[in-house]
Amino acid sequence: MAGGQAQGTTDALADLKGQTSGLIALWAIGLGLIAYALWRVIAAWMDLECRGTDAGGLFARAGLLVTGAIHAGLGVSVLTTALRGGGGEGGGTQSLTAQVMALPYGPLIVGAIGLGTIGAGGYYVYKGHAETYKDHIRVTPTTRSLDPAMKAGCVAQGVVIAAIGALILYAALTADPGEAGGVGEALHMIRSQPFGRLLLGAIGLGLIGFAIENLVEALYRVVPAHSGEDVMTFARRAGLKAEGKLAEATA
């Protein structure tokens, strides 16, 4: 069955408002995004992840602030939808890209944003491949059993983010804000590739895995600045195994 144009995130949220309990779901999503943004800001300000104050540490903490700002903006957008209704396709990535495009050196700025977004997608792919997402997650039977889903989730999230970055970069190269797009457009682009249906199905399952990864982090993530030596994380377990101090032979 041929697929139509992918629905944008703004339209999907507006549709959700019209469903049973949809308004409650919108408020939960919006407040959750803002709470996550506050956590990123607090973690950066208090250095809860022990990044340090050298150049690399300050850069990583700045990244926390940037992602916090992005999620705060998303949260405000969702809450606005809950209060007023959807903004249609005029809102979202295309509208924001058009505004930036109108600035002096706008296409260069948009191009830099596109490259940065592609880089962020690559980071998520690396995060899944190298399993760095496990560095501060407590080892439990639950987290160990859900590990494959978390790994796949990070990779899938990276692919979608990189696709959004590619759309933004293409908009900069063509000086056409209409070529930019959000999640819906990125998924539509993936769907149009050879074996697109299979790719889209795999990414859909992967994104469910990313949701699981975020849930696991909410429940089992430790705060490095305040975790004791008795807390067994995946990273600490791996270190003990490498030093031969762990009795178990397998992870």
C-alpha positions as CSV (number, residue, x, y, z in Angstrom):
1,M,0.0,0.0,0.0
2,A,1.4,3.3,-1.0
3,G,2.0,5.8,1.8
4,G,0.9,9.4,1.7
5,Q,2.8,12.4,2.9
6,A,4.0,11.9,6.5
7,Q,2.1,13.8,9.1
8,G,4.1,16.6,10.8
9,T,4.6,16.6,14.6
10,T,2.4,19.7,15.0
11,D,-0.5,18.1,13.1
12,A,-0.1,14.8,15.1
13,L,-0.3,16.7,18.4
14,A,-3.4,18.6,17.2
15,D,-5.0,15.3,16.3
16,L,-4.1,13.9,19.7
17,K,-6.0,16.8,21.3
18,G,-9.2,15.6,19.6
19,Q,-8.9,12.1,21.0
20,T,-10.3,10.7,24.2
21,S,-8.0,11.8,27.1
22,G,-5.8,13.5,24.4
23,L,-5.8,16.8,26.3
24,I,-4.5,15.0,29.4
25,A,-1.8,13.3,27.3
26,L,-0.7,16.7,25.8
27,W,-0.3,18.2,29.2
28,A,1.7,15.2,30.4
29,I,3.9,15.4,27.3
30,G,4.5,19.1,27.6
31,L,5.2,19.1,31.3
32,G,7.4,16.1,30.9
33,L,9.5,17.9,28.3
34,I,9.8,21.0,30.4
35,A,10.8,18.9,33.4
36,Y,13.5,17.2,31.3
37,A,14.7,20.6,30.2
38,L,15.0,21.7,33.8
39,W,17.0,18.6,34.6
40,R,19.5,19.3,31.8
41,V,20.0,22.9,33.0
42,I,20.4,21.8,36.6
43,A,22.8,19.0,35.6
44,A,24.9,21.5,33.5
45,W,24.9,24.3,36.2
46,M,25.8,21.9,39.1
47,D,28.0,19.6,37.0
48,L,26.0,16.6,38.2
49,E,27.6,14.4,35.5
50,C,31.1,15.3,36.6
51,R,32.1,16.8,33.3
52,G,34.6,19.2,34.9
53,T,35.7,22.7,34.1
54,D,38.2,22.1,31.3
55,A,37.5,22.9,27.7
56,G,36.0,19.5,27.0
57,G,33.9,19.6,30.2
58,L,32.5,23.1,29.5
59,F,31.7,22.1,26.0
60,A,29.7,19.0,27.2
61,R,27.9,21.1,29.8
62,A,27.0,23.7,27.1
63,G,25.6,20.8,25.1
64,L,23.3,20.0,28.1
65,L,22.1,23.6,28.1
66,V,21.4,23.6,24.3
67,T,19.4,20.3,24.5
68,G,17.6,21.6,27.5
69,A,16.6,24.7,25.6
70,I,15.4,22.6,22.7
71,H,13.3,20.4,24.9
72,A,11.9,23.5,26.7
73,G,10.8,24.9,23.4
74,L,9.2,21.6,22.4
75,G,7.4,21.6,25.8
76,V,6.1,25.1,25.3
77,S,4.9,24.2,21.8
78,V,3.0,21.1,23.1
79,L,1.4,23.1,25.9
80,T,0.4,25.8,23.5
81,T,-1.3,23.1,21.3
82,A,-3.1,21.9,24.4
83,L,-4.3,25.4,25.2
84,R,-5.1,26.8,21.7
85,G,-5.0,23.9,19.3
86,G,-2.6,23.0,16.5
87,G,-0.7,25.6,14.5
88,G,-0.8,23.6,11.2
89,E,2.1,23.2,8.9
90,G,2.9,26.9,9.1
91,G,4.5,26.2,12.5
92,G,7.4,23.9,13.3
93,T,10.7,23.4,11.5
94,Q,9.8,25.1,8.2
95,S,8.5,28.3,9.9
96,L,11.6,28.5,12.1
97,T,13.9,27.9,9.2
98,A,12.2,30.6,7.2
99,Q,12.7,33.1,10.0
100,V,16.4,32.2,10.3
101,M,16.8,32.3,6.5
102,A,15.7,36.0,6.6
103,L,18.5,37.0,8.9
104,P,21.9,38.3,7.6
105,Y,23.9,35.3,6.5
106,G,20.7,33.2,7.2
107,P,21.5,30.4,4.8
108,L,25.0,30.0,6.4
109,I,23.4,29.9,9.8
110,V,20.8,27.3,8.7
111,G,23.5,25.3,7.0
112,A,25.5,25.3,10.3
113,I,22.4,24.2,12.2
114,G,21.9,21.4,9.7
115,L,25.4,20.2,10.0
116,G,25.2,20.4,13.8
117,T,21.9,18.4,13.7
118,I,23.5,15.7,11.5
119,G,26.4,15.6,14.0
120,A,23.9,15.1,16.9
121,G,22.4,12.2,15.0
122,G,25.8,10.7,14.5
123,Y,26.4,11.1,18.2
124,Y,23.3,9.1,19.0
125,V,24.3,6.4,16.6
126,Y,27.8,6.2,18.2
127,K,26.1,6.3,21.7
128,G,24.2,3.2,20.7
129,H,27.0,1.4,19.0
130,A,29.6,2.1,21.7
131,E,27.0,1.5,24.4
132,T,28.0,4.7,26.3
133,Y,24.3,5.1,27.3
134,K,25.0,2.5,30.0
135,D,27.8,4.5,31.7
136,H,25.5,5.8,34.5
137,I,22.7,3.2,34.5
138,R,22.4,0.9,37.5
139,V,22.8,-2.8,36.8
140,T,19.6,-4.7,37.6
141,P,17.9,-7.7,36.0
142,T,15.5,-5.3,34.3
143,T,18.2,-3.1,32.8
144,R,20.2,-6.0,31.6
145,S,17.2,-7.6,29.8
146,L,16.2,-4.3,28.2
147,D,19.7,-3.5,27.0
148,P,19.1,-4.7,23.3
149,A,16.1,-2.4,23.0
150,M,18.1,0.6,24.5
151,K,20.9,0.0,22.0
152,A,18.6,-0.2,19.0
153,G,16.7,2.8,20.3
154,C,19.7,5.1,20.4
155,V,20.7,4.1,16.9
156,A,17.2,4.7,15.5
157,Q,17.0,8.1,17.2
158,G,20.3,9.0,15.6
159,V,19.1,8.1,12.2
160,V,15.9,10.2,12.5
161,I,17.8,13.2,13.9
162,A,20.4,12.9,11.1
163,A,17.6,12.8,8.5
164,I,16.1,16.0,10.0
165,G,19.6,17.6,9.8
166,A,19.9,16.6,6.1
167,L,16.6,18.3,5.3
168,I,17.7,21.4,7.1
169,L,21.0,21.4,5.3
170,Y,19.3,20.9,1.9
171,A,17.0,23.8,2.7
172,A,20.2,26.0,3.3
173,L,21.8,24.8,0.0
174,T,18.7,25.5,-2.0
175,A,17.7,28.7,-0.1
176,D,14.2,27.2,0.3
177,P,12.8,27.0,3.8
178,G,10.1,24.7,2.5
179,E,12.6,21.9,2.1
180,A,13.2,21.8,5.8
181,G,11.2,19.5,7.9
182,G,10.6,17.8,11.2
183,V,10.1,14.2,12.3
184,G,7.2,13.6,9.9
185,E,9.2,14.8,6.9
186,A,12.3,12.9,7.9
187,L,10.3,9.6,8.2
188,H,8.7,10.3,4.8
189,M,12.2,10.8,3.3
190,I,13.3,7.5,4.7
191,R,10.1,5.8,3.4
192,S,10.9,7.0,-0.1
193,Q,14.2,5.2,-0.2
194,P,14.7,1.7,-1.7
195,F,13.4,-0.8,0.8
196,G,11.9,2.2,2.6
197,R,9.0,0.3,4.2
198,L,11.5,-2.1,5.8
199,L,13.7,0.7,6.9
200,L,10.7,2.6,8.3
201,G,9.5,-0.4,10.2
202,A,12.9,-1.0,11.7
203,I,13.2,2.6,12.7
204,G,9.7,2.6,14.2
205,L,10.7,-0.4,16.4
206,G,13.9,1.3,17.2
207,L,12.1,4.5,18.3
208,I,10.0,2.4,20.7
209,G,13.4,1.1,22.0
210,F,14.5,4.7,22.5
211,A,11.4,5.4,24.5
212,I,12.3,2.3,26.6
213,E,15.9,3.7,27.0
214,N,14.5,7.0,28.3
215,L,12.2,5.2,30.7
216,V,15.1,3.1,32.0
217,E,17.2,6.2,32.5
218,A,14.3,7.8,34.5
219,L,14.1,4.8,36.8
220,Y,17.7,3.5,37.0
221,R,20.0,6.3,36.1
222,V,22.5,7.3,38.9
223,V,23.7,10.9,39.4
224,P,27.6,10.6,39.1
225,A,28.2,13.5,41.4
226,H,26.2,11.9,44.2
227,S,26.6,8.1,43.6
228,G,28.5,6.0,46.2
229,E,31.1,3.4,45.5
230,D,28.6,0.7,46.3
231,V,26.4,1.6,43.3
232,M,27.0,-0.9,40.5
233,T,26.6,0.7,37.1
234,F,27.3,-1.0,33.8
235,A,30.5,1.1,33.4
236,R,31.8,0.2,36.9
237,R,31.0,-3.5,36.3
238,A,32.9,-3.4,33.0
239,G,35.9,-1.8,34.7
240,L,35.9,-4.4,37.5
241,K,35.7,-7.2,34.9
242,A,38.7,-5.8,33.0
243,E,40.7,-5.7,36.3
244,G,39.7,-9.3,37.1
245,K,37.9,-8.2,40.2
246,L,34.4,-9.4,39.2
247,A,33.6,-13.0,40.0
248,E,31.1,-13.4,37.2
249,A,32.6,-14.3,33.8
250,T,29.9,-12.8,31.7
251,A,28.0,-9.5,31.7
